[in-house]
Amino acid sequence: MRYLLDTNVLIFMLSAPAELSEKAKRILQTEVHLFVSMASLWEIGIKQSLGKLQIELSVPGIEAQCHLRDIRILPIRSNAIERIKTLPRLHRDPFDRLLIAQALEEGLVMVTRDGIIPQYPVQSVW
C-alpha cells in the first residue's frame, strides 16, 4: 500500500514517537511507499512562526529527515486543489482538506489520528 502521513504523524515521528499508535509505528517501520505532503511542511512552518509548535528541526531539516527515511515529498498539484471543491465541509482546517484531496487523487491511505478525516471518502488508518 501507499501511505500519506498526516502532519500530526510527521511531527510525532520526528519529535514524540511515543504518541504514535502501534499501527502507525509499524507502517513507518515496514512500508516502503510513504509520502508527506509539501502542505504539511508549509503547515509546520506556519505553526513554528506563530509559536504554536516547538520542535527543534527547521522545515528544511524536516525535509532532510524525510529523505533520510525514504519518505517522498508529495507536491501540491492542481488536480488536488480542484478536488477540494467537491469535498464535504466536515473539516474546517484547510491543510487537512488539502491532504484529504491529495490522498484521494493519488490513491493513498492516510495515516492520521484526526477523528474527522475518516468521515471523508478516503481510506485512513491509525
Secondary structure, DSSP 8 states (H G I E B T S, - for coil): --EEE-HHHHHHHHH-GGGS-HHHHHHHHH-S-EEEEHHHHHHHHHHHHTTS---S--HHHHHHHHHHTTEEEE---HHHHHHHTTS-TT---HHHHHHHHHHHHHT-EEE---SSGGGSSS-EE-
